[in-house]
Amino acid sequence: MKLDFFDLHCDTVSRLTEGGGIADADAHVNLEKARALGRWAQVFAVFVQDNAPGADTAYASYRRQTACFRAQLAANRERIVQCRTAQETEDAFEEGRRAAILSVENGAALGGSLERLAEFQRDGVRFLTLTWMGENELGCGGEAGGPLTEFGRAVVRALPQYGIVPDVSHLSDEGVAEVFECYGGPVVATHSNVRRVTGHHRNLTEKQIREIVRRGGLIGINLCSAFLSSDRMRACSDDVYRHLDAFLSLGAQDTVCFGTDFDGAHVPEDIRDIGGIPRLYGYLLARGLPETVLNKVFFENAWSFWKRTF
């Protein structure tokens, strides 16, 4: 029986915009490598750099990447299809196809326009990472530090009417607190780890984790070596175990999943790419984690959230 996998974050679309195809590109994620998986739902992020915020360059980058996303799926329509709802995802699985879900990493892609949320909705965007590392029109990333702007708060409050869930990965601690204040629904952190295990600003505090758990949200374990371990060159599957164990100790057994950051980060050599996901499952199983828990983390938690939200 092949392993089912639901991944909340990869940067493969950005990579493919520069060339190559999703079928067999030299990338962490492609359809050939994913043959190792059973049911597979992949959230593909449209990533906008901090060095092009606000102006048309940020929005233009969004348009280029969404066009690439659609072209890649059209060229491989027998194998992968965009899914906006749980029913579409279920249909894809029954047809033996892979489920592709669209997200945006960095709200700079809005170009400062609240009206563009309607375009995001038409394009099928389901998660919006509000910032990247620095500042944009919405607020500040963890590297910059600082609160949301008035525009940022307006965006967060407007997201429910467009069927988009706020993603607090990358957001400053001040910004995360403001999201919790002005948004009453479930919040996700698509690709973040536990700060008390690895003290990087990209990782979540225990208070933030508990609040996302309380709201019925999701947190995706990030496979970026620098977020897994302070000694990034030695990061390995054992560091994934340490972060997962910490999440479980904080009551996140129904919340934690994966947001691999494939094609957007250096990942441990013993995992390497999406083809290594079953090997990671086997390692965690050998470390003593029960199959029931691992099946939740690798697929069921994200799938349950997707079904009850979309």
Secondary structure, 3 states (H helix, E strand, C coil): CCEEEEEEEECHHHHHHCCCCCCCCCCCCCCCHHHHEEEEEEEEEEECCCCCCCCHHHHHHHHHHHHHHHHHHHHCCCCEEECCCHHHHHHHHHCCCEEEEEEEECHHHHCCCCCHHHHHHHHCEEEEECCCCCECCCCEECCCCCCCCHHHHHHHHHHHHHCCEEECCCECHHHHHHHHHHCCCCCEECCCCECCCCCCCCCECHHHHHHHHHCCCEEEECCCHHHHCCCHHHCCHHHHHHHHHHHHHCCCCCCEEECCCECCCCCCCCCCCHHHHHHHHHHHHHCCCCHHHHHHHHHHHHHHHHHHHC
